[in-house]
């Protein structure tokens, strides 16, 4: 009878190990799913970046010159800055 009890214990131990391994595998899979879901949630919580137009609309050069002249007149930019901006606008025409 002692031999039979030893075999039974051995089989029970092997079955218990298999169950423990299966439970561990399930736990790992559940953790991976949780991590994947957390990444999805974080991605959804990120503020959406507005799509930039592929080509920005160009402001009319005359409007730019007028705007720069107004800034100069109000003292926001200096004469030198105005001349530099004016040269840039005219060079692009």
PyMOL Python script that loads the backbone (N, CA, C, O; Angstrom):
from pymol import cmd

cmd.read_pdbstr("""\
ATOM      1  N   UNK A   1       0.805  -1.181   0.000  1.00  0.00           N
ATOM      2  CA  UNK A   1       0.000   0.000   0.000  1.00  0.00           C
ATOM      3  C   UNK A   1       0.853   1.252   0.000  1.00  0.00           C
ATOM      4  O   UNK A   1       0.421   2.269  -0.541  1.00  0.00           O
ATOM      5  N   UNK A   2       1.993   1.231   0.555  1.00  0.00           N
ATOM      6  CA  UNK A   2       2.853   2.398   0.610  1.00  0.00           C
ATOM      7  C   UNK A   2       3.287   2.810  -0.784  1.00  0.00           C
ATOM      8  O   UNK A   2       3.416   3.999  -1.074  1.00  0.00           O
ATOM      9  N   UNK A   3       3.511   1.829  -1.645  1.00  0.00           N
ATOM     10  CA  UNK A   3       3.920   2.127  -3.022  1.00  0.00           C
ATOM     11  C   UNK A   3       2.763   2.789  -3.757  1.00  0.00           C
ATOM     12  O   UNK A   3       2.981   3.765  -4.476  1.00  0.00           O
ATOM     13  N   UNK A   4       1.568   2.302  -3.604  1.00  0.00           N
ATOM     14  CA  UNK A   4       0.390   2.879  -4.249  1.00  0.00           C
ATOM     15  C   UNK A   4       0.140   4.303  -3.789  1.00  0.00           C
ATOM     16  O   UNK A   4      -0.237   5.157  -4.591  1.00  0.00           O
ATOM     17  N   UNK A   5       0.341   4.562  -2.526  1.00  0.00           N
ATOM     18  CA  UNK A   5       0.142   5.913  -1.994  1.00  0.00           C
ATOM     19  C   UNK A   5       1.196   6.853  -2.558  1.00  0.00           C
ATOM     20  O   UNK A   5       0.903   8.013  -2.845  1.00  0.00           O
ATOM     21  N   UNK A   6       2.405   6.368  -2.717  1.00  0.00           N
ATOM     22  CA  UNK A   6       3.485   7.186  -3.282  1.00  0.00           C
ATOM     23  C   UNK A   6       3.194   7.545  -4.735  1.00  0.00           C
ATOM     24  O   UNK A   6       3.423   8.681  -5.150  1.00  0.00           O
ATOM     25  N   UNK A   7       2.698   6.602  -5.497  1.00  0.00           N
ATOM     26  CA  UNK A   7       2.346   6.836  -6.905  1.00  0.00           C
ATOM     27  C   UNK A   7       1.204   7.839  -6.985  1.00  0.00           C
ATOM     28  O   UNK A   7       1.211   8.734  -7.830  1.00  0.00           O
ATOM     29  N   UNK A   8       0.234   7.686  -6.111  1.00  0.00           N
ATOM     30  CA  UNK A   8      -0.909   8.598  -6.108  1.00  0.00           C
ATOM     31  C   UNK A   8      -0.458  10.020  -5.770  1.00  0.00           C
ATOM     32  O   UNK A   8      -0.923  10.986  -6.375  1.00  0.00           O
ATOM     33  N   UNK A   9       0.444  10.139  -4.807  1.00  0.00           N
ATOM     34  CA  UNK A   9       0.959  11.461  -4.454  1.00  0.00           C
ATOM     35  C   UNK A   9       1.728  12.071  -5.621  1.00  0.00           C
ATOM     36  O   UNK A   9       1.614  13.264  -5.902  1.00  0.00           O
ATOM     37  N   UNK A  10       2.505  11.241  -6.286  1.00  0.00           N
ATOM     38  CA  UNK A  10       3.299  11.709  -7.420  1.00  0.00           C
ATOM     39  C   UNK A  10       2.388  12.201  -8.539  1.00  0.00           C
ATOM     40  O   UNK A  10       2.636  13.251  -9.132  1.00  0.00           O
ATOM     41  N   UNK A  11       1.342  11.445  -8.825  1.00  0.00           N
ATOM     42  CA  UNK A  11       0.398  11.836  -9.886  1.00  0.00           C
ATOM     43  C   UNK A  11      -0.355  13.121  -9.487  1.00  0.00           C
ATOM     44  O   UNK A  11      -0.583  14.001 -10.317  1.00  0.00           O
ATOM     45  N   UNK A  12      -0.723  13.207  -8.239  1.00  0.00           N
ATOM     46  CA  UNK A  12      -1.429  14.396  -7.762  1.00  0.00           C
ATOM     47  C   UNK A  12      -0.514  15.607  -7.838  1.00  0.00           C
ATOM     48  O   UNK A  12      -0.952  16.705  -8.181  1.00  0.00           O
ATOM     49  N   UNK A  13       0.733  15.407  -7.522  1.00  0.00           N
ATOM     50  CA  UNK A  13       1.698  16.501  -7.586  1.00  0.00           C
ATOM     51  C   UNK A  13       1.879  16.965  -9.029  1.00  0.00           C
ATOM     52  O   UNK A  13       1.935  18.168  -9.284  1.00  0.00           O
ATOM     53  N   UNK A  14       1.970  16.045  -9.962  1.00  0.00           N
ATOM     54  CA  UNK A  14       2.126  16.386 -11.381  1.00  0.00           C
ATOM     55  C   UNK A  14       0.893  17.125 -11.898  1.00  0.00           C
ATOM     56  O   UNK A  14       1.010  18.093 -12.649  1.00  0.00           O
ATOM     57  N   UNK A  15      -0.282  16.664 -11.493  1.00  0.00           N
ATOM     58  CA  UNK A  15      -1.521  17.312 -11.913  1.00  0.00           C
ATOM     59  C   UNK A  15      -1.593  18.717 -11.329  1.00  0.00           C
ATOM     60  O   UNK A  15      -2.035  19.652 -11.997  1.00  0.00           O
ATOM     61  N   UNK A  16      -1.160  18.862 -10.084  1.00  0.00           N
ATOM     62  CA  UNK A  16      -1.163  20.185  -9.441  1.00  0.00           C
ATOM     63  C   UNK A  16      -0.206  21.143 -10.143  1.00  0.00           C
ATOM     64  O   UNK A  16      -0.513  22.326 -10.294  1.00  0.00           O
ATOM     65  N   UNK A  17       0.938  20.647 -10.569  1.00  0.00           N
ATOM     66  CA  UNK A  17       1.905  21.482 -11.296  1.00  0.00           C
ATOM     67  C   UNK A  17       1.321  21.941 -12.633  1.00  0.00           C
ATOM     68  O   UNK A  17       1.475  23.099 -13.021  1.00  0.00           O
ATOM     69  N   UNK A  18       0.654  21.030 -13.328  1.00  0.00           N
ATOM     70  CA  UNK A  18       0.040  21.389 -14.615  1.00  0.00           C
ATOM     71  C   UNK A  18      -1.031  22.463 -14.414  1.00  0.00           C
ATOM     72  O   UNK A  18      -1.137  23.400 -15.206  1.00  0.00           O
ATOM     73  N   UNK A  19      -1.819  22.318 -13.357  1.00  0.00           N
ATOM     74  CA  UNK A  19      -2.847  23.313 -13.075  1.00  0.00           C
ATOM     75  C   UNK A  19      -2.219  24.659 -12.735  1.00  0.00           C
ATOM     76  O   UNK A  19      -2.706  25.709 -13.155  1.00  0.00           O
ATOM     77  N   UNK A  20      -1.138  24.615 -11.973  1.00  0.00           N
ATOM     78  CA  UNK A  20      -0.462  25.852 -11.596  1.00  0.00           C
ATOM     79  C   UNK A  20       0.125  26.543 -12.838  1.00  0.00           C
ATOM     80  O   UNK A  20       0.054  27.766 -12.967  1.00  0.00           O
ATOM     81  N   UNK A  21       0.700  25.752 -13.743  1.00  0.00           N
ATOM     82  CA  UNK A  21       1.255  26.314 -14.972  1.00  0.00           C
ATOM     83  C   UNK A  21       0.149  26.911 -15.843  1.00  0.00           C
ATOM     84  O   UNK A  21       0.319  27.978 -16.431  1.00  0.00           O
ATOM     85  N   UNK A  22      -0.972  26.219 -15.917  1.00  0.00           N
ATOM     86  CA  UNK A  22      -2.094  26.724 -16.705  1.00  0.00           C
ATOM     87  C   UNK A  22      -2.630  28.016 -16.108  1.00  0.00           C
ATOM     88  O   UNK A  22      -2.954  28.956 -16.834  1.00  0.00           O
ATOM     89  N   UNK A  23      -2.720  28.060 -14.787  1.00  0.00           N
ATOM     90  CA  UNK A  23      -3.205  29.272 -14.120  1.00  0.00           C
ATOM     91  C   UNK A  23      -2.231  30.429 -14.343  1.00  0.00           C
ATOM     92  O   UNK A  23      -2.647  31.568 -14.557  1.00  0.00           O
ATOM     93  N   UNK A  24      -0.945  30.128 -14.292  1.00  0.00           N
ATOM     94  CA  UNK A  24       0.060  31.168 -14.515  1.00  0.00           C
ATOM     95  C   UNK A  24      -0.015  31.690 -15.953  1.00  0.00           C
ATOM     96  O   UNK A  24       0.097  32.893 -16.187  1.00  0.00           O
ATOM     97  N   UNK A  25      -0.205  30.784 -16.906  1.00  0.00           N
ATOM     98  CA  UNK A  25      -0.323  31.190 -18.305  1.00  0.00           C
ATOM     99  C   UNK A  25      -1.557  32.079 -18.504  1.00  0.00           C
ATOM    100  O   UNK A  25      -1.507  33.066 -19.238  1.00  0.00           O
ATOM    101  N   UNK A  26      -2.647  31.724 -17.852  1.00  0.00           N
ATOM    102  CA  UNK A  26      -3.861  32.531 -17.947  1.00  0.00           C
ATOM    103  C   UNK A  26      -3.636  33.912 -17.341  1.00  0.00           C
ATOM    104  O   UNK A  26      -4.091  34.919 -17.884  1.00  0.00           O
ATOM    105  N   UNK A  27      -2.936  33.951 -16.225  1.00  0.00           N
ATOM    106  CA  UNK A  27      -2.667  35.223 -15.564  1.00  0.00           C
ATOM    107  C   UNK A  27      -1.795  36.114 -16.450  1.00  0.00           C
ATOM    108  O   UNK A  27      -2.048  37.314 -16.560  1.00  0.00           O
ATOM    109  N   UNK A  28      -0.783  35.543 -17.075  1.00  0.00           N
ATOM    110  CA  UNK A  28       0.080  36.317 -17.967  1.00  0.00           C
ATOM    111  C   UNK A  28      -0.711  36.858 -19.157  1.00  0.00           C
ATOM    112  O   UNK A  28      -0.533  38.005 -19.568  1.00  0.00           O
ATOM    113  N   UNK A  29      -1.577  36.025 -19.697  1.00  0.00           N
ATOM    114  CA  UNK A  29      -2.396  36.457 -20.832  1.00  0.00           C
ATOM    115  C   UNK A  29      -3.326  37.591 -20.404  1.00  0.00           C
ATOM    116  O   UNK A  29      -3.513  38.553 -21.148  1.00  0.00           O
ATOM    117  N   UNK A  30      -3.897  37.484 -19.234  1.00  0.00           N
ATOM    118  CA  UNK A  30      -4.788  38.535 -18.733  1.00  0.00           C
ATOM    119  C   UNK A  30      -4.018  39.837 -18.530  1.00  0.00           C
ATOM    120  O   UNK A  30      -4.524  40.915 -18.842  1.00  0.00           O
ATOM    121  N   UNK A  31      -2.794  39.739 -18.008  1.00  0.00           N
ATOM    122  CA  UNK A  31      -1.976  40.939 -17.812  1.00  0.00           C
ATOM    123  C   UNK A  31      -1.627  41.595 -19.145  1.00  0.00           C
ATOM    124  O   UNK A  31      -1.624  42.821 -19.253  1.00  0.00           O
ATOM    125  N   UNK A  32      -1.335  40.787 -20.151  1.00  0.00           N
ATOM    126  CA  UNK A  32      -1.030  41.331 -21.474  1.00  0.00           C
ATOM    127  C   UNK A  32      -2.245  42.042 -22.060  1.00  0.00           C
ATOM    128  O   UNK A  32      -2.113  43.095 -22.684  1.00  0.00           O
ATOM    129  N   UNK A  33      -3.419  41.468 -21.859  1.00  0.00           N
ATOM    130  CA  UNK A  33      -4.638  42.105 -22.352  1.00  0.00           C
ATOM    131  C   UNK A  33      -4.881  43.424 -21.637  1.00  0.00           C
ATOM    132  O   UNK A  33      -5.279  44.410 -22.257  1.00  0.00           O
ATOM    133  N   UNK A  34      -4.644  43.441 -20.344  1.00  0.00           N
ATOM    134  CA  UNK A  34      -4.827  44.676 -19.569  1.00  0.00           C
ATOM    135  C   UNK A  34      -3.864  45.748 -20.061  1.00  0.00           C
ATOM    136  O   UNK A  34      -4.255  46.903 -20.233  1.00  0.00           O
ATOM    137  N   UNK A  35      -2.616  45.375 -20.286  1.00  0.00           N
ATOM    138  CA  UNK A  35      -1.626  46.339 -20.773  1.00  0.00           C
ATOM    139  C   UNK A  35      -2.026  46.877 -22.148  1.00  0.00           C
ATOM    140  O   UNK A  35      -1.901  48.074 -22.408  1.00  0.00           O
ATOM    141  N   UNK A  36      -2.502  45.998 -23.022  1.00  0.00           N
ATOM    142  CA  UNK A  36      -2.929  46.434 -24.349  1.00  0.00           C
ATOM    143  C   UNK A  36      -4.107  47.399 -24.243  1.00  0.00           C
ATOM    144  O   UNK A  36      -4.161  48.399 -24.960  1.00  0.00           O
ATOM    145  N   UNK A  37      -5.043  47.101 -23.354  1.00  0.00           N
ATOM    146  CA  UNK A  37      -6.188  47.985 -23.165  1.00  0.00           C
ATOM    147  C   UNK A  37      -5.762  49.329 -22.584  1.00  0.00           C
ATOM    148  O   UNK A  37      -6.298  50.370 -22.965  1.00  0.00           O
ATOM    149  N   UNK A  38      -4.799  49.310 -21.662  1.00  0.00           N
ATOM    150  CA  UNK A  38      -4.309  50.562 -21.086  1.00  0.00           C
ATOM    151  C   UNK A  38      -3.650  51.430 -22.157  1.00  0.00           C
ATOM    152  O   UNK A  38      -3.817  52.649 -22.164  1.00  0.00           O
ATOM    153  N   UNK A  39      -2.910  50.804 -23.049  1.00  0.00           N
ATOM    154  CA  UNK A  39      -2.290  51.560 -24.145  1.00  0.00           C
ATOM    155  C   UNK A  39      -3.353  52.180 -25.045  1.00  0.00           C
ATOM    156  O   UNK A  39      -3.217  53.322 -25.483  1.00  0.00           O
ATOM    157  N   UNK A  40      -4.403  51.426 -25.317  1.00  0.00           N
ATOM    158  CA  UNK A  40      -5.491  51.955 -26.139  1.00  0.00           C
ATOM    159  C   UNK A  40      -6.165  53.136 -25.444  1.00  0.00           C
ATOM    160  O   UNK A  40      -6.486  54.136 -26.085  1.00  0.00           O
ATOM    161  N   UNK A  41      -6.375  53.021 -24.156  1.00  0.00           N
ATOM    162  CA  UNK A  41      -7.007  54.106 -23.401  1.00  0.00           C
ATOM    163  C   UNK A  41      -6.127  55.345 -23.424  1.00  0.00           C
ATOM    164  O   UNK A  41      -6.613  56.456 -23.636  1.00  0.00           O
ATOM    165  N   UNK A  42      -4.830  55.152 -23.204  1.00  0.00           N
ATOM    166  CA  UNK A  42      -3.894  56.286 -23.229  1.00  0.00           C
ATOM    167  C   UNK A  42      -3.893  56.955 -24.600  1.00  0.00           C
ATOM    168  O   UNK A  42      -3.850  58.181 -24.698  1.00  0.00           O
ATOM    169  N   UNK A  43      -3.940  56.152 -25.648  1.00  0.00           N
ATOM    170  CA  UNK A  43      -3.954  56.716 -26.998  1.00  0.00           C
ATOM    171  C   UNK A  43      -5.218  57.536 -27.226  1.00  0.00           C
ATOM    172  O   UNK A  43      -5.173  58.584 -27.870  1.00  0.00           O
ATOM    173  N   UNK A  44      -6.337  57.064 -26.704  1.00  0.00           N
ATOM    174  CA  UNK A  44      -7.591  57.799 -26.861  1.00  0.00           C
ATOM    175  C   UNK A  44      -7.610  59.073 -26.026  1.00  0.00           C
ATOM    176  O   UNK A  44      -8.274  60.045 -26.388  1.00  0.00           O
ATOM    177  N   UNK A  45      -6.885  59.073 -24.911  1.00  0.00           N
ATOM    178  CA  UNK A  45      -6.868  60.241 -24.042  1.00  0.00           C
ATOM    179  C   UNK A  45      -5.919  61.319 -24.554  1.00  0.00           C
ATOM    180  O   UNK A  45      -6.012  62.472 -24.134  1.00  0.00           O
ATOM    181  N   UNK A  46      -5.012  60.960 -25.452  1.00  0.00           N
ATOM    182  CA  UNK A  46      -4.094  61.948 -26.010  1.00  0.00           C
ATOM    183  C   UNK A  46      -4.915  62.969 -26.785  1.00  0.00           C
ATOM    184  O   UNK A  46      -5.828  62.599 -27.524  1.00  0.00           O
ATOM    185  N   UNK A  47      -4.596  64.255 -26.623  1.00  0.00           N
ATOM    186  CA  UNK A  47      -5.337  65.251 -27.399  1.00  0.00           C
ATOM    187  C   UNK A  47      -5.065  65.061 -28.881  1.00  0.00           C
ATOM    188  O   UNK A  47      -3.931  64.867 -29.317  1.00  0.00           O
ATOM    189  N   UNK A  48      -6.121  65.122 -29.614  1.00  0.00           N
ATOM    190  CA  UNK A  48      -5.994  64.957 -31.056  1.00  0.00           C
ATOM    191  C   UNK A  48      -5.351  66.192 -31.649  1.00  0.00           C
ATOM    192  O   UNK A  48      -5.775  67.315 -31.378  1.00  0.00           O
ATOM    193  N   UNK A  49      -4.334  65.983 -32.455  1.00  0.00           N
ATOM    194  CA  UNK A  49      -3.676  67.091 -33.132  1.00  0.00           C
ATOM    195  C   UNK A  49      -4.513  67.469 -34.353  1.00  0.00           C
ATOM    196  O   UNK A  49      -4.822  66.617 -35.186  1.00  0.00           O
ATOM    197  N   UNK A  50      -4.875  68.732 -34.455  1.00  0.00           N
ATOM    198  CA  UNK A  50      -5.632  69.115 -35.645  1.00  0.00           C
ATOM    199  C   UNK A  50      -4.764  68.930 -36.878  1.00  0.00           C
ATOM    200  O   UNK A  50      -3.562  69.196 -36.860  1.00  0.00           O
ATOM    201  N   UNK A  51      -5.384  68.478 -37.929  1.00  0.00           N
ATOM    202  CA  UNK A  51      -4.636  68.260 -39.148  1.00  0.00           C
ATOM    203  C   UNK A  51      -4.291  69.600 -39.769  1.00  0.00           C
ATOM    204  O   UNK A  51      -5.142  70.470 -39.957  1.00  0.00           O
ATOM    205  N   UNK A  52      -3.013  69.732 -40.081  1.00  0.00           N
ATOM    206  CA  UNK A  52      -2.543  70.961 -40.698  1.00  0.00           C
ATOM    207  C   UNK A  52      -2.889  70.922 -42.187  1.00  0.00           C
ATOM    208  O   UNK A  52      -2.768  69.879 -42.830  1.00  0.00           O
ATOM    209  N   UNK A  53      -3.314  72.049 -42.726  1.00  0.00           N
ATOM    210  CA  UNK A  53      -3.515  72.058 -44.171  1.00  0.00           C
ATOM    211  C   UNK A  53      -2.172  71.823 -44.849  1.00  0.00           C
ATOM    212  O   UNK A  53      -1.139  72.302 -44.380  1.00  0.00           O
ATOM    213  N   UNK A  54      -2.191  71.093 -45.943  1.00  0.00           N
ATOM    214  CA  UNK A  54      -0.939  70.739 -46.591  1.00  0.00           C
ATOM    215  C   UNK A  54      -0.222  71.964 -47.142  1.00  0.00           C
ATOM    216  O   UNK A  54       1.007  72.031 -47.116  1.00  0.00           O
ATOM    217  N   UNK A  55      -0.968  72.912 -47.629  1.00  0.00           N
ATOM    218  CA  UNK A  55      -0.365  74.137 -48.116  1.00  0.00           C
ATOM    219  C   UNK A  55      -1.020  75.314 -47.395  1.00  0.00           C
ATOM    220  O   UNK A  55      -2.204  75.587 -47.594  1.00  0.00           O
ATOM    221  N   UNK A  56      -0.252  76.005 -46.563  1.00  0.00           N
ATOM    222  CA  UNK A  56      -0.865  77.134 -45.871  1.00  0.00           C
ATOM    223  C   UNK A  56      -1.287  78.208 -46.871  1.00  0.00           C
ATOM    224  O   UNK A  56      -0.633  78.442 -47.887  1.00  0.00           O
ATOM    225  N   UNK A  57      -2.387  78.839 -46.545  1.00  0.00           N
ATOM    226  CA  UNK A  57      -2.881  79.874 -47.440  1.00  0.00           C
ATOM    227  C   UNK A  57      -1.947  81.067 -47.357  1.00  0.00           C
ATOM    228  O   UNK A  57      -1.574  81.518 -46.274  1.00  0.00           O
ATOM    229  N   UNK A  58      -1.582  81.564 -48.524  1.00  0.00           N
ATOM    230  CA  UNK A  58      -0.675  82.696 -48.596  1.00  0.00           C
ATOM    231  C   UNK A  58      -1.461  83.995 -48.432  1.00  0.00           C
ATOM    232  O   UNK A  58      -2.495  84.203 -49.067  1.00  0.00           O
ATOM    233  N   UNK A  59      -0.947  84.850 -47.571  1.00  0.00           N
ATOM    234  CA  UNK A  59      -1.559  86.153 -47.372  1.00  0.00           C
ATOM    235  C   UNK A  59      -1.123  87.050 -48.538  1.00  0.00           C
ATOM    236  O   UNK A  59       0.000  86.952 -49.032  1.00  0.00           O
ATOM    237  N   UNK A  60      -2.013  87.898 -48.948  1.00  0.00           N
ATOM    238  CA  UNK A  60      -1.714  88.826 -50.035  1.00  0.00           C
ATOM    239  C   UNK A  60      -0.522  89.700 -49.642  1.00  0.00           C
ATOM    240  O   UNK A  60      -0.508  90.263 -48.548  1.00  0.00           O
ATOM    241  N   UNK A  61       0.489  89.821 -50.531  1.00  0.00           N
ATOM    242  CA  UNK A  61       1.666  90.631 -50.195  1.00  0.00           C
ATOM    243  C   UNK A  61       1.323  92.076 -49.825  1.00  0.00           C
ATOM    244  O   UNK A  61       1.966  92.656 -48.951  1.00  0.00           O
ATOM    245  N   UNK A  62       0.337  92.649 -50.467  1.00  0.00           N
ATOM    246  CA  UNK A  62      -0.052  94.031 -50.155  1.00  0.00           C
ATOM    247  C   UNK A  62      -0.632  94.128 -48.746  1.00  0.00           C
ATOM    248  O   UNK A  62      -0.408  95.109 -48.038  1.00  0.00           O
ATOM    249  N   UNK A  63      -1.382  93.094 -48.347  1.00  0.00           N
ATOM    250  CA  UNK A  63      -1.931  93.074 -46.991  1.00  0.00           C
ATOM    251  C   UNK A  63      -0.810  92.945 -45.962  1.00  0.00           C
ATOM    252  O   UNK A  63      -0.849  93.573 -44.904  1.00  0.00           O
ATOM    253  N   UNK A  64       0.195  92.115 -46.288  1.00  0.00           N
ATOM    254  CA  UNK A  64       1.331  91.987 -45.382  1.00  0.00           C
ATOM    255  C   UNK A  64       2.048  93.318 -45.225  1.00  0.00           C
ATOM    256  O   UNK A  64       2.365  93.734 -44.111  1.00  0.00           O
ATOM    257  N   UNK A  65       2.300  93.983 -46.346  1.00  0.00           N
ATOM    258  CA  UNK A  65       2.997  95.269 -46.283  1.00  0.00           C
ATOM    259  C   UNK A  65       2.210  96.274 -45.452  1.00  0.00           C
ATOM    260  O   UNK A  65       2.788  97.026 -44.668  1.00  0.00           O
ATOM    261  N   UNK A  66       0.893  96.285 -45.627  1.00  0.00           N
ATOM    262  CA  UNK A  66       0.055  97.202 -44.861  1.00  0.00           C
ATOM    263  C   UNK A  66       0.108  96.876 -43.372  1.00  0.00           C
ATOM    264  O   UNK A  66       0.179  97.770 -42.529  1.00  0.00           O
ATOM    265  N   UNK A  67       0.072  95.569 -43.060  1.00  0.00           N
ATOM    266  CA  UNK A  67       0.130  95.141 -41.664  1.00  0.00           C
ATOM    267  C   UNK A  67       1.466  95.560 -41.037  1.00  0.00           C
ATOM    268  O   UNK A  67       1.500  96.048 -39.908  1.00  0.00           O
ATOM    269  N   UNK A  68       2.561  95.366 -41.776  1.00  0.00           N
ATOM    270  CA  UNK A  68       3.873  95.752 -41.263  1.00  0.00           C
ATOM    271  C   UNK A  68       3.974  97.265 -41.085  1.00  0.00           C
ATOM    272  O   UNK A  68       4.570  97.741 -40.118  1.00  0.00           O
ATOM    273  N   UNK A  69       3.395  98.015 -42.013  1.00  0.00           N
ATOM    274  CA  UNK A  69       3.409  99.477 -41.899  1.00  0.00           C
ATOM    275  C   UNK A  69       2.625  99.919 -40.656  1.00  0.00           C
ATOM    276  O   UNK A  69       3.038 100.838 -39.948  1.00  0.00           O
ATOM    277  N   UNK A  70       1.512  99.267 -40.403  1.00  0.00           N
ATOM    278  CA  UNK A  70       0.720  99.583 -39.207  1.00  0.00           C
ATOM    279  C   UNK A  70       1.509  99.280 -37.937  1.00  0.00           C
ATOM    280  O   UNK A  70       1.479 100.056 -36.982  1.00  0.00           O
ATOM    281  N   UNK A  71       2.211  98.156 -37.928  1.00  0.00           N
ATOM    282  CA  UNK A  71       3.016  97.794 -36.763  1.00  0.00           C
ATOM    283  C   UNK A  71       4.129  98.818 -36.534  1.00  0.00           C
ATOM    284  O   UNK A  71       4.426  99.184 -35.397  1.00  0.00           O
ATOM    285  N   UNK A  72       4.734  99.272 -37.623  1.00  0.00           N
ATOM    286  CA  UNK A  72       5.791 100.277 -37.508  1.00  0.00           C
ATOM    287  C   UNK A  72       5.225 101.589 -36.979  1.00  0.00           C
ATOM    288  O   UNK A  72       5.821 102.226 -36.110  1.00  0.00           O
ATOM    289  N   UNK A  73       4.076 101.987 -37.508  1.00  0.00           N
ATOM    290  CA  UNK A  73       3.449 103.240 -37.099  1.00  0.00           C
ATOM    291  C   UNK A  73       3.066 103.211 -35.618  1.00  0.00           C
ATOM    292  O   UNK A  73       3.149 104.230 -34.933  1.00  0.00           O
ATOM    293  N   UNK A  74       2.647 102.041 -35.128  1.00  0.00           N
ATOM    294  CA  UNK A  74       2.261 101.916 -33.721  1.00  0.00           C
ATOM    295  C   UNK A  74       3.472 101.768 -32.800  1.00  0.00           C
ATOM    296  O   UNK A  74       3.336 101.765 -31.577  1.00  0.00           O
ATOM    297  N   UNK A  75       4.652 101.646 -33.399  1.00  0.00           N
ATOM    298  CA  UNK A  75       5.867 101.524 -32.600  1.00  0.00           C
ATOM    299  C   UNK A  75       6.154 100.117 -32.131  1.00  0.00           C
ATOM    300  O   UNK A  75       7.003  99.912 -31.263  1.00  0.00           O
ATOM    301  N   UNK A  76       5.463  99.148 -32.691  1.00  0.00           N
ATOM    302  CA  UNK A  76       5.662  97.751 -32.286  1.00  0.00           C
ATOM    303  C   UNK A  76       6.939  97.185 -32.908  1.00  0.00           C
ATOM    304  O   UNK A  76       7.641  96.383 -32.291  1.00  0.00           O
ATOM    305  N   UNK A  77       7.227  97.612 -34.134  1.00  0.00           N
ATOM    306  CA  UNK A  77       8.479  97.211 -34.777  1.00  0.00           C
ATOM    307  C   UNK A  77       9.246  98.471 -35.168  1.00  0.00           C
ATOM    308  O   UNK A  77       8.673  99.548 -35.332  1.00  0.00           O
ATOM    309  N   UNK A  78      10.556  98.301 -35.312  1.00  0.00           N
ATOM    310  CA  UNK A  78      11.410  99.441 -35.660  1.00  0.00           C
ATOM    311  C   UNK A  78      11.426  99.636 -37.175  1.00  0.00           C
ATOM    312  O   UNK A  78      10.928  98.798 -37.928  1.00  0.00           O
ATOM    313  N   UNK A  79      12.000 100.742 -37.603  1.00  0.00           N
ATOM    314  CA  UNK A  79      12.154 101.014 -39.034  1.00  0.00           C
ATOM    315  C   UNK A  79      12.991  99.922 -39.689  1.00  0.00           C
ATOM    316  O   UNK A  79      12.689  99.495 -40.803  1.00  0.00           O
ATOM    317  N   UNK A  80      14.041  99.467 -39.007  1.00  0.00           N
ATOM    318  CA  UNK A  80      14.907  98.418 -39.555  1.00  0.00           C
ATOM    319  C   UNK A  80      14.136  97.113 -39.746  1.00  0.00           C
ATOM    320  O   UNK A  80      14.252  96.457 -40.782  1.00  0.00           O
ATOM    321  N   UNK A  81      13.346  96.746 -38.732  1.00  0.00           N
ATOM    322  CA  UNK A  81      12.544  95.531 -38.835  1.00  0.00           C
ATOM    323  C   UNK A  81      11.533  95.652 -39.974  1.00  0.00           C
ATOM    324  O   UNK A  81      11.312  94.699 -40.722  1.00  0.00           O
ATOM    325  N   UNK A  82      10.930  96.816 -40.095  1.00  0.00           N
ATOM    326  CA  UNK A  82       9.960  97.050 -41.159  1.00  0.00           C
ATOM    327  C   UNK A  82      10.619  96.888 -42.523  1.00  0.00           C
ATOM    328  O   UNK A  82      10.073  96.226 -43.406  1.00  0.00           O
ATOM    329  N   UNK A  83      11.793  97.492 -42.695  1.00  0.00           N
ATOM    330  CA  UNK A  83      12.482  97.412 -43.983  1.00  0.00           C
ATOM    331  C   UNK A  83      12.865  95.966 -44.310  1.00  0.00           C
ATOM    332  O   UNK A  83      12.780  95.542 -45.463  1.00  0.00           O
ATOM    333  N   UNK A  84      13.286  95.218 -43.297  1.00  0.00           N
ATOM    334  CA  UNK A  84      13.659  93.819 -43.501  1.00  0.00           C
ATOM    335  C   UNK A  84      12.433  92.997 -43.931  1.00  0.00           C
ATOM    336  O   UNK A  84      12.506  92.226 -44.888  1.00  0.00           O
ATOM    337  N   UNK A  85      11.322  93.162 -43.229  1.00  0.00           N
ATOM    338  CA  UNK A  85      10.097  92.435 -43.565  1.00  0.00           C
ATOM    339  C   UNK A  85       9.588  92.829 -44.944  1.00  0.00           C
ATOM    340  O   UNK A  85       9.135  91.986 -45.719  1.00  0.00           O
ATOM    341  N   UNK A  86       9.671  94.114 -45.235  1.00  0.00           N
ATOM    342  CA  UNK A  86       9.224  94.615 -46.536  1.00  0.00           C
ATOM    343  C   UNK A  86      10.060  93.990 -47.653  1.00  0.00           C
ATOM    344  O   UNK A  86       9.521  93.580 -48.681  1.00  0.00           O
ATOM    345  N   UNK A  87      11.384  93.918 -47.447  1.00  0.00           N
ATOM    346  CA  UNK A  87      12.271  93.317 -48.441  1.00  0.00           C
ATOM    347  C   UNK A  87      11.931  91.849 -48.657  1.00  0.00           C
ATOM    348  O   UNK A  87      11.927  91.372 -49.792  1.00  0.00           O
ATOM    349  N   UNK A  88      11.646  91.130 -47.571  1.00  0.00           N
ATOM    350  CA  UNK A  88      11.279  89.709 -47.683  1.00  0.00           C
ATOM    351  C   UNK A  88      10.014  89.528 -48.510  1.00  0.00           C
ATOM    352  O   UNK A  88       9.948  88.657 -49.378  1.00  0.00           O
ATOM    353  N   UNK A  89       9.015  90.352 -48.237  1.00  0.00           N
ATOM    354  CA  UNK A  89       7.740  90.234 -48.956  1.00  0.00           C
ATOM    355  C   UNK A  89       7.953  90.533 -50.433  1.00  0.00           C
ATOM    356  O   UNK A  89       7.464  89.806 -51.299  1.00  0.00           O
ATOM    357  N   UNK A  90       8.681  91.601 -50.713  1.00  0.00           N
ATOM    358  CA  UNK A  90       8.885  91.990 -52.109  1.00  0.00           C
ATOM    359  C   UNK A  90       9.729  90.965 -52.857  1.00  0.00           C
ATOM    360  O   UNK A  90       9.539  90.775 -54.058  1.00  0.00           O
ATOM    361  N   UNK A  91      10.649  90.306 -52.176  1.00  0.00           N
ATOM    362  CA  UNK A  91      11.487  89.307 -52.851  1.00  0.00           C
ATOM    363  C   UNK A  91      10.712  88.057 -53.233  1.00  0.00           C
ATOM    364  O   UNK A  91      11.120  87.323 -54.133  1.00  0.00           O
ATOM    365  N   UNK A  92       9.600  87.811 -52.558  1.00  0.00           N
ATOM    366  CA  UNK A  92       8.786  86.634 -52.845  1.00  0.00           C
ATOM    367  C   UNK A  92       7.764  86.882 -53.942  1.00  0.00           C
ATOM    368  O   UNK A  92       7.072  85.961 -54.374  1.00  0.00           O
ATOM    369  N   UNK A  93       7.672  88.098 -54.380  1.00  0.00           N
ATOM    370  CA  UNK A  93       6.676  88.429 -55.417  1.00  0.00           C
ATOM    371  C   UNK A  93       7.191  88.072 -56.801  1.00  0.00           C
ATOM    372  O   UNK A  93       6.492  88.279 -57.792  1.00  0.00           O
TER     373      UNK A  93
END
""", "prot")
cmd.dss("prot")
cmd.show_as("cartoon", "prot")
cmd.util.cbc("prot")
cmd.orient("prot")
